[in-house]
Amino acid sequence: MKRPHLFLALACMAASVSGAAAAAPAPLVPAPAVERPGEGSFQLSARTPVVTPAGDAGARAAADYFADLMRRSRGLNLKVSSGEGDGRSAVVFRRGGPAGEAYRLDVTPEGIVVTAADDAGLFYGGVTAWQLATATAGKGPVKIDAVQIEDAPRFAWRGLMLDSARHFQSVDYIKGFIDRMARAKLNTFHWHLTDDQAWRLEIRKYPKLTEVGAWRVPAGPGPAADIDPKTGKPRQIGGFYTQAQVREVVAYAAARHITIVPEIEMPGHATAAIAAYPQLASVTPPPATPSNEWGVLDNLFNVEESTFAFLADVLDEVIELFPGKYIHLGGDEAVKPQWETSPAVQARMKELHIGNETALQGWFMSRMEQHVSSRGRKMIGWDEILEGGVSKGATVMSWRGADGAIIAAKMGHDTVMAAAPTYYLDHRQGDLSIEPLGRGLLIDLKQVYDFDPVPAALDEAQRKHVLGVQAQLWTEHMRTEEQVSRLAYPRAFAVAETGWSPAAKRDFGSFSQRLGPEIARERALGAVISDVPITPVAVKLSERTRRSQELKLCSNGIPLNLHDDAPTGGRHTTFFVDIMNPCWIWEGADLTGVRTLEASVGQLPFNFQIGDAIKQIRHPAPATPQGELVVRRDGCEGEIIAAIPLAPAVQNAGVTTVRGTIAPVEGRHDLCMTFTQTGIDPYWALDRLSLGEAARGR
């Protein structure tokens, strides 16, 4: 039996692009605005000087970055010097021409000249020159085809968001992440530093934010049983960034013309902060630890004056650390049950003559916006900030599709298109059997590339409010830095081209042709990039064994590709499961001669806050106290052909293999696998299922 398996085949796609090789675009991602091929080529070697104007620190920085890339990519140790270069047999960085991030790049047989009025333009021109010099792999001297490029970005905001709250990344990884962004001409790093699960930023006035808020015990019996001998308590995971480290990262990003936008969530996603300082809570008793659950939690900051003073103090330290224009205040998913039932909150609403909790959130966010504005910065928040009313000075980050951006722009707000699900890169991008953990919805490279960030519903004046684009990397299900990288790239290249290249020039066929060299040059620098699926080929599946990723889910409620929680160290098993309905279908299973079943199963903690949706989850009642794996033929309402008791697996925190027999059935049939159980937490999940013949006697 065969099914489509998608993998990276860029070379084949490039070969299929029509037109002569000479007409092929330069292997640049993102594509430049204007590109004019020239005659001849320039030989770049270790003897080629790199020249910048005397006393020009910005030009020198751009030239040094170019030279460093050449050393790392091609092993050429280029000498950078100051002087008046004329472009002959040299790489020259000079002032003039276009302003801002725009630049002009001229490659002739005599040399290379990068011209720009501002530092950012010189930097990006140098990056493009490096890309031309690494169009093909290899070390040593290289011939660069003559070309003239005039380039400038389509949008001012070209961003990626990294969630460091759900899972922590090292400073070295953050720097590498920023470097990859810079080489793709992305210029905004949105750093998600606080959430229910952790507070990652040192605040000197409130040290418990990181002493308590930066650490948690993962969900499940495995981590709960992993006792740290130093404390006698379950081992915690976490970490935080000191202010010295943040200043280091901010300077590192600024040198690469990337602005960091810090996010401090409020009034929701506040569990970690409340655990550190319980007086911030809206309920009694408050949470004692950061949450190890995913989803939307009820915990909101209260609306006491002392809480606003606390938040103002926090933001003052944040503003001191991050010099950029914008401070992100979250504002999303602030569900209101705690405010609705809090006598203190209700009394405050009455005092302020505020009629409902949505309006109270608007008042809350407006108050914090005023504080940010008083410090010379601008507030940005997720699109829910529109619901309670904020000033037109607030910028809206539209995540719930394009609607938030449309509403914001029509109301006169600037907006950034960060639309889910297309720009949520924690969704899988290809075949589940080779994908990292993440959400189960397929968002492939072409979907990301084809997304139009400027809605047709906006008129010309309203479209000017669309500042740009941003993709998100939420890390609930990304425990490692490698997983983050594999889900980010190559789709982040598509976001980069959307943000930079003219709309009229964007073409997926051309992008695919140029993407191969881009991936190769990035991997040569050590970047981890997924072999993303873009071209279907046939891969034969086993007739006798299927992993959960090779089965069809019975429903598409909340499909996730998840790790088990045990063992706490080493390799984890990955399960593909709809947590709303753990049920799988093996289509067309050949049952001829099959008499036995062998299943690998695991128990997963139900650590998901999904609100009233949890009431929709129904598990069949078990026939035995510990439940069974039930296998039906010809549909999930069909005949039961096997019921394998789960008793052997109940006490095992990891994966257990259970076995059983099935009633004789011939031919091909769809198999439906479900679990019976009495509760929701933990829930059973299927790792793999194998069909076997009857045991033979001696």
N, C-alpha and C positions, 0 to 999 in steps of 0.2 A: 504494500500500500504506500502511496506517495502523497505528500501534501506540499504546499508552497513553503519553502524556507528562504528567507531573505537575507542577503549578506552583501558586503561591500564589493562592488564590481565596477568601480569607477573607470578602470582602464577600458573595459568593454563599452561602457556608455560613451566614453570620450571618442572611441573609435567609430561609433555609430553616428556621431554628429556630422551633418552634411557640410560640404565646403572643403576647399583645399586647406592643407596644413598651414599655408602661409596666411590664411585668413583667420586662423584660430585666434581667439583673444589671448592676451597675455595671462599667464597663470596667477592671477591676483584675486584674492578674496579679502575684503569686498571689491567688487568691480569698480574701477574708477569712472568718474563722470564722462571724461573725454579721453580717448586713446587714439593716437595717430601713429601707425607704424612708419618707421623711417628706413633708410638704406644703410646696409652694413651692420657692424657690431663693434662693441668696445670690449677689449680684453682687460679684465680685472685680475690683478695678481698681487702678491705680497709686496711688490715694489710700487704699487699705486698709492700715492699720497692722498690723504683726506684733509681738506683745507677748510678752515672756518675764519670768519672775520676776526681780527685782533680785538680782544676785550669783550667779545660777544659770548656771554655765558650760556645763553639759551641755544645758540647754534653749536657751541662746543658740546653741550649735553646731548643734543641730537646726533652729532657726529660720533661721539663716544659710544652711544647706544648702537648705532649702525656698525661701528667697528667691532664692538663686542659680539654682536650677532654673527658677523662674518667670521670671527675667530672661532666661535662655538660651532657654526654650521659647516664652514669650508676649511677651517684650519688656517686661515689667512690672518697674519698679524699685521694689520694695517696701522700705519703711523698717522696719528692725528696731530695737525699743527695749525698755527694761526698765521694768517697772511692774506694776500690778495690773489686768490687763484682765478685763472681764466677758464677752467674747465678742460684744459688740454692735458690728457694723460693723468687725470686726477678726478677724485670725487669732491665736488665743491658744494658747500652749504653757504648760501648767501641770502641777504635780506632783499625784500622787494616783492612786488606783485600782490597776490591775494592775501587777505587778512583772515584772522580767526584760525580755524583748523584747515583752511584751504592751502594748497601748494601747487607748484608746477615742477615737473620732473622731466629733464631733457637728457636722453641717452643718445650720443652720437659716436662715431668712430674715434673722436678726439677725447671723449670723457663723459662724465656724469655731472649734472648740475641740479641741485635741489634749491628751489627759490620759494620763499614765503615771507610774509610780513611778520608773522608771530611765531612764538616758540612751538606751539602745537603743530602748526603747519610744517615747520622744518622737521619735527619729530616724525610725523606721519609720512612725509616725503622720504625720510630715511628708511622707514619701515618698508615702503614700497620698493625702494632701491634694493633692499635686502631680499625681498620676495623675488624680484627679477633675477637676482644673482643666485637664487636657490631654486630656479625653475626645474632643474634636474638635480638628482642626488649626486653626491661626490665631494671629494676634497680637492683643494688646490685651485689654480687659476680657472677662470670661467669666462666664456664669451656671452655678452649680454646684447641681445638684438636692439638695434636703434629704435627709439620710440619717444614720442612726446606725450606726456600725460598732464592734463589739467584737471584737478580734482578738488572736491569739496563735499561735505556731508549733506545729506538730505535733511536729517534731523539733528537738533542740538543735544537731545538725550538719547543715548544708546547704551542700554544698561543690562546688567545681570544682577539678580538678587541671590545672595547666599545665606541660607539659614544656618547660623552657628549656634542657635539656641537648642534645637532638638538634639543635634549631635555636634560635638566640638571638633574644630579643625585647628591644626597647629599654625603658628605664625609663619613658618616656612611654607606651608601649603597655601596660606592666604596670599603670600607674596607671589608664588608661582601662578596662582589663579589670576592675580592682577597682571602679571606679565603676559599671560595668554590673551587676556582681554585687550591689552595695549596693542599687541601685534595684530589683532583683528579690528583695530580702530574702534573698539568699544570704550566709552569714556566715563561711565557712571557705575560705581560699585555700591549697590544698596546692601548694607550689612545688617542683617536681622539678628540683633544681639540679645533680645529679651523675649521670653514667652512663658507659658505655663510650666514648661519643663526645665527651664534654667534661666539664670541671669548671668551673662558672660562678661560684663564690663565692670571693671573696678570703679567704684564711687567712693572716694576717700571719706566723705562725710558719713557714709552709711556702709561700713565694712561688712555687715552681715549679708548684704546683697550677694556677695560672692562667697563669704564663709559658709552660708547656709544655702543660698539660692543657686549656686553653681554646680551642685552635686545632687545626684539622685540614685536610688537603687532601681535597676530596670524591673519591669513587670515580670511576673511568673514565678513558679516555685524554684526553678533553677537558680536565678540570682538571689532569691530569698535564702537559699540554703548555702550560698557561697560566702562563708564567714571570713572576714578579714581578721587574722590573728592579732593584729595590732590594736584593734578596737573591740573585738568580740561581737561585732555587728556585721550585717550583710555588706559586702563590698560595694562601694559607690563608683559611679562613672561621672565624668564631667571635666571641668576646667574653666578658666576664665582668662581674659586678657588684661594685663596690668596697664596702667595709663602710660607707662614708658613704652610698652610694646605697641600700644595704639598709636602713639606719636611716631614710632618707627614705621608702622604700616602706612600711616597717613602721608609721611614724607616720601616713602617708597612709591606710593600711588601717584603723588603729585609730580614726581620726577618723570612719570610715564603718562602724564596728562590725564589722569583719572581722578575724578572727584568721588570721595566716599560720602554716602548718605547714610547716617546711622539711624536705626529704627529702635525707638523705645515705645513698646506697646502700652496703650491705655484706651479706655478704662478697663477693657477686657484683656485676656491672655496675661493675667497678672498673678497667677498662682505662686510663682517662684518669689516674687517680691513680697507678697503677703505672707508666705511662709517665713521669710526673713524678718519681717516687721508686721506682726499680727494686728497692730493698731490700724493698719490700712484696710482691713477687711470690712466687708459689708454684712457679714454673718458671724454668728457665734455658734460653735467654735470655728475658728478659721483653719485652713489647711496647715498642717505642721511641717510638710515637706513639699518640695517641688513635685509636680505630677509626673508619673510614669505612664500616663495615658495619653492617647492621641485624640484629636477631634476638638470639639467646642465645649470648653468647661464653663461653669456658671460664675466662677470667681471674678468679681469686679472690685476695683478700688471704690471705697466709699467717697462721699462728697463733703467730708469735714474740712474745715479750714486747715487743720494740721496736715491733711493728706495733700492738699494743694501746695502747701509750703514744702513738703517732702519732694513732690514732683518738680517744683520749681528749682529746688536745690540740685536735684539730679540733672535736670536739663542744663543748668548753669555749668556743671562740670562737663557735660556732653558737648556743649557749645564751645567750651574752652579747648577741647580735644580735637574737634572736627571743624575746620575753618570753612567748609563749603557753605553754599547758599541755603541748602535745604536741611531741615530736621524732620524725619518721618515719625509721626506720633501714632501710627497704627490706626485705631478706630474701628477695626473690623470685628465681626462676630461677637459683639458685646451683648449676649443674651441677658435678659433682664429679670429673671425670677428672684435673684437676691435683692435687687433694688425694689421690686414689687412687694416683697415681704418684710423689708427692713423698716421698723418704726422710725429709726433715725433718718433714713433716706426719705421716707414719706413726709416726715416733719419738715425736712429741708425743702422739699418740693413745694409744700404748702407755703412755707415762708417766702419762697422765691416766686410764688404764683406760676409755677410750671405745671402744666396739666397732665403730662404723661412722661413715661420713662424715656421714650425716644427723644422728646424735647429736652429732657434732662441731659442726655448724652450730648446733644447739640450744644447746650450751655457749657457742659464740661469741656468739650473740645474747643469751643470758642475761647474759653478762659485760658486754656493752655496755648492756643494760637496767639493770644494777646501777649503772653509771656515770651514766647519765641520771637514774636515781632519786636517786642521791646528790646531784645538783644540783637536786633539787626538781621534776623534770619527769617526764612519763610517756612511755613508749615506745609508738609505734604502728608496725605493720609489715604488709606484705602477708600473705595467709593462709598462706603457706608457713612462717611462724614457728611455727605450731602443730605442724609435723611433728617438730621436734626437742625440743619442750617448752620453754615459757617460763612465767614466773609469771603468776598470774591478774591481776596488775596491768597486764599488757600488753594493749593494745587491738589488735584484728585488723581490718584493712581487707580485706574479702572481694571479690576480683576474679575468681576462677574460678567464675563463676556465684554462686548463693546458697548453695552447699554450705559454703563457708568460714564464712559468717555463722551457719549452723545449727550447725555443729560448735562454733564459738567460743562462741555463746550457751549451748549445752548444757553447755559446760565451765566456764561462769561468767565468760567474757571479755566485755567490752564490744566491740561491733563496729560498723563502718560499712559500709553496703551500697554497693559500688562495682562492681557485677557486669558483667563482660563477657559477651556483646558489647553488651548493651542500653545500658549506661552508658559505652561507649567511643565518644566522639563523633568519633573519627577515621575511623569507618566512614561511608560515604556515606549521605545522607539522601534522595536522590531521583535524578532522571535524570542519568546519567553525563555526558551531553554538556554539562551546565552546572555540574557539581560541581567543587570543587577536588580536588586530589590527595588520596588517602587509600586506606583499605582498601575492598575492593570489595563487602563484604557490605552489604546494604541494611538500615539501622536508621532507620526513618522516625519522624516526630514522634509518631504515635499509639502506636507500640511503646514509645517512651520514656515517654510519658504513662501508659500502661496498666500499666507495670511495678509490681508490688507489692513494696515493700522489706521487708515483714514476712512472712517465710515462714509458711505455715499449719502447718508442722511444729513450730513453737515454741509452747509453752504460755504462759499469761499472764505468769508470772514471767520466763521466758526472753526474751519480747518486750521487756522493759524494758532488756535489754542492747543492743538495736538503737539506737544513738545517732542515726542518721540516714542520709543519702544523699549520694553524691558521684559526679559524672561526670568522666571523664578525657579529656584532650586530649593524646594522644601525637603528637609532631611529626616523626617520621621523614620523613613525606611532606608536611609543611607547611613550605615554605621561607620563606613570607612571612607577615607578621602578618595581612594580609587573608584569607589562606586559613584561618588559625586562627579568625578571627572568623566567617567564613561557615560553618564546620563547627560552631562552638559554638552559634550562634543561628540559628533560634529554639528548638532542642531544649533548650538550657539553661533556657529559660522553663518547659518541662515539668518539668524536674528541680526547679526552684524551687517550683513549685506542689505537687509531690509532697512536698517537704520541709516546706512551710509549712501548707498547707490541710488541714483535717480530712479523714480518709479518706472519710467518708460524703458529703462535699460535692464530691468530685472527679468531674468529668463532662467527657468530651472534647468533646461538642457545645458546652457552655457555655464551655469553655476556648477553643475555636476562635473562638467569637463574640467573646470578650474579647481575643483575641490581635491582631486587626487594629489597634485603637487602641494597644496596647502597642508593636507594631512601629513604628507611625507616630511615636509620641512619642520612641522611642529613635533612630530615623533622623533626626529633627529635631535631635537632639543630636550627630549625626555618627556614630552607631553603624553598623557594617557588619553586615548581617543577610541571610542567604540567602533568596531567594524559594523557600522549601522547598516541595516537592511535597506537597500534601494532597488535591487534587481532580483526578481524571483528565479529560483532554480529548483529542481526537484531533489528532495532528500528522502530517502526511504526510511520509513518508520518501522520499528519492530512490530511483528505480528503478535508477539507474546508479552511484551512489557511496555507500559506507558508511564511516564512521569506525569505529575499533575499539570505541568506546563504543556504537555502534549494532548491533554484531554480538553474537552469543551466544557465550559461552565454552564450549569443549567440556567443561570440567570446572571444579570449584570448590575446587581445592586451596588455593592462597593467591592469591586474586584481588586485584589492586592496580591503582589508577589512578596511573601513574607518569610523571614527567618523564624525558626523556633528559638526559644529562650534558653535552651540548654544544648550542649554544655556551655558554661560561661566563657570558656576559652576554646580556641581551636576552630575547626570547621563547623559551620551550621548548615542544617538542611533548609532548603527553600521550598515553600509551599505556594502554589497558586490557588487562591480560594476567594470566593465571594463570601465575606464575613456575614452578610445578611442571610445567606442560604448556602451552607457548605454542601455542595452537590456537584457531581461531575458526570459527564457522558463520554463513553468510549463508542464512537460511531463505527458501525460495521465491524465489530469484533468477530473474528472467526472462532467459533466455539466447537468446531468439529474435533472430536477426540479430547476435548478439555474436560477434566474432572476435578481439578484442584485450583484454588486461588491462593496467592500469596500477596499480602498487602503490607506496605510500610506506612505506618500511621504515627501521628504525633499530636500532643495536646498543646494548644496555644492559648496564652492568656487573652481574654477578651478585654483589652485595655483601650477601648474606643468609646469616646463620648459622642454619641450620635443623636442625643435628644430623644424625642418621642418615637423616632424610627426604630428604636430597640424593641418597641412593643410589637413590631411586625415580624420579629424573628420567632419562628416556630420549629421545634425539633420533634420528630416522631417519638412517641413514648417507647422506652426500651422494654424488651421482653425479659432481660436479666438486669440485675442491679447496676452493673457497670456499662451496659449498653452494647450495641453491636454495629458492625459495618454491614449494611444491607445492600445487596446487589440485585437489581431487577433487570429483566430483559424487555426489550421493545418498549422503552419509555419508563418514566419515573412512576407511572401508575400501573406498570406491567407486573407480570408474575415474579415473585421473589424466587431467585434460584440459588441464593446463598445468604446466610446470616452468620457472620463470624464474630464470636464474643470478643469484647475488648478487655476483659479482665486481666489478661497477661500484660497489658500496656498501661494500666491505670497508675501503677507505682513508678513508672519510668518517666523521668522528666524529659528524656530525649525521644528518639525515634525507635519504635518497636515494630518488629515484623510479626504479623499474625497470619495464621493459615486456616484454611477451611476447604470443604468440598462443595461442588455445585451439582445440581441435578443435570443429567445428560441432556444436552441440547446440540443439535447439528446445524451447520450453516452459519451465516453471518447475522448478527443481531446487534442493535444498540444496547449497551449496558449503562445503567444508571446507578451510581454509587452515592449513598447517603449514610449518615450516622444517626443512631438513636441516642438520646440522652435526656436527662431530666432538667438540666439547667443550661445557662448560656456560657458561664465562665468556670473552667476553661472550656474551649470547644475543640472538637476533633477535626483534624485535617488530613487529607490523603497526600502522601509523598509519591508513591508509585504503586502500580497494580500489575501483577504477573499472572498469566494463565499457564496452567501446567497439565500434563497428562496424569492419569492415575498411576500410583506407585506400582511397580512390577514386582511380583514375588520371585523367590529364588528358584 
